[in-house]
Amino acid sequence: MHIENLRFFYEVAKAKSISTVAKSSHISQSALSQQLLKLEDSLNAKLFIRSNKGVTLTTEGEIVYKHCKVILNTYEKMLYEVESSNSQESHINIDGINILTSTLIPSAISKIKRSFPNHIIKITSSEDNSNNIIHNISDINISYNNYNN
């Protein structure tokens, strides 16, 4: 299984369209379909129900989609940490629900930067970011969810 196939799967599941993702990824629709079929073969599961109106996820596709975002975020964090490992700067990753990352967090950033002047602050916004703190992708998570740890 290749990480790029997971990325394609995630984008197609989000857009509900193979052709839309193919255009935005600058590859042919048939090439993208082949990558998705390879992913399905490697997982031994059908992930999409294809129709002339687009695609919908199967039960197995829903499971893969749920975990896919965590895998892709972890991969991106790994690349980010490797790239910045030679830097003298430290990083703070803040995840939050959309409304807070567009209103509350920006006003608090100046105070955070004063307290941590040598840190680069990265803010990520989404409605479903609860796994990011659990899987150590984020340092700070602002969400509606409760966490035990």
N, C-alpha and C positions, 0 to 999 in steps of 0.2 A: 504494500500500500504506500502510495506517495502522498506527501503533504499537499502537493498541488492539486491532486484529485479531491482531497478533502475540502480544500478551498473552493474548488469549482462546485462541489456538491453543496456546500454551505450557501454560496451565492445563488445557485439555481433554486435551492429550497426557499431562500428568502424572496427571490424575484418571482418564483413560480413560473419561470420561463427559461428554457434552454437558449432560445434565439436571442433574448435580451442579454443574457450573460455572455454568449458567444460574441455579440457585437461589442460589448464593453470590454471584453478581454482580448479583442482583436484576433480571434481564431474562428475557424469555420464551425458551423453548427454541427457538422458531422464529426469533426475532430473532438469537440466538446462531448458529444454523445458517446464517442468511443472511450473517452476518459471516465465518464460516468459508468459505462458498462464494465470497465476494468475494476472500478471500485466495487461495484455490485458483485462481480466475480470473486474478488479477493475477500469479500465479506460473506459470500455465498447467500446473498439476500437481495431481493428486489426492493429498491429504495423509493422508486417513483412510480406513479401511475401516470402514464403519458396519454394526452388527448390533444385534439386540435385546439383546445382552449388553454393549453399549458400543461403544467405538471402539478401533481399533489403528492404528498408523502404517504407512503405505506406505513404500517405500524412499525416495521423495522426502520424505515426512513426517519420516523419521529424519534426513535431511540438514538440513531446516529446523529441526527441534528442536535439533540440535547447535549451530547458529549462533544460534538464537533467544535462548537464555539470555544469550549474550554481548551481543547487540544490546540486550536489555532492561536488562541491568546497566549497559551504557554509557550508555543513555538516562537511567536513574535517577541515575547519577553526574553526568551533565551537569546535570540538574535540580537536584541537590543543590549542585553547585558554583555554579551561577547564583544560587540562592537565598541561599547563604552568602557570595557575593562581596563584599558590603558589610560583612561581619563582620570584626572584628579577629582572630578565631580561625582557626587553621589546623586541618586535619583529617588524621588518620592512619586509613587504611582497612586493616584486618587481615582477611584471609580465612584460614580454616583448616578442616581436616576436623572433623567433628562432635565426635569424642572429645576433641580438643585444645582446641577453643573452649569446651568445657564444663568442662574441668579445668585445663589448663596456662595458658591465656591469662588467665583471670580473676585468677589469683594473681600474674601478672606485670604486670597493668595498673597497680597502685599504683606500681610502680617506673617504669613508662613515664610515668605522669602526673607523677611528681616530676621526671623529666628533661625533660618537655615540658609544662609547666603551662598553656600557652596553646593547647593542641591539644585538639580533640575527637576521641575515639577511637571508631571504629565497627567492630564485630566482625560478620563474616558467617560463617555456618557452613553447609557443604555437603560432600558427598562428592566432587563433581566441580567444583572451583573452579580448575583449572589454567589455564584461559583468562583468568581475571580478572587475573592478574599479567602475562600476555603482552600483553593489550590495555589495560594501564594503568588498570584499574578498581581494583585493590588496590595499596596501597603495600607491604604485607608479605603473603606467602602461606606458609602452613604446610601442606605436603602430602607425600604419598609420592612425588610425581613429581620427576624431575630436570630442570633447565633448563640450556640451554646459554648463555643470555644473562642 
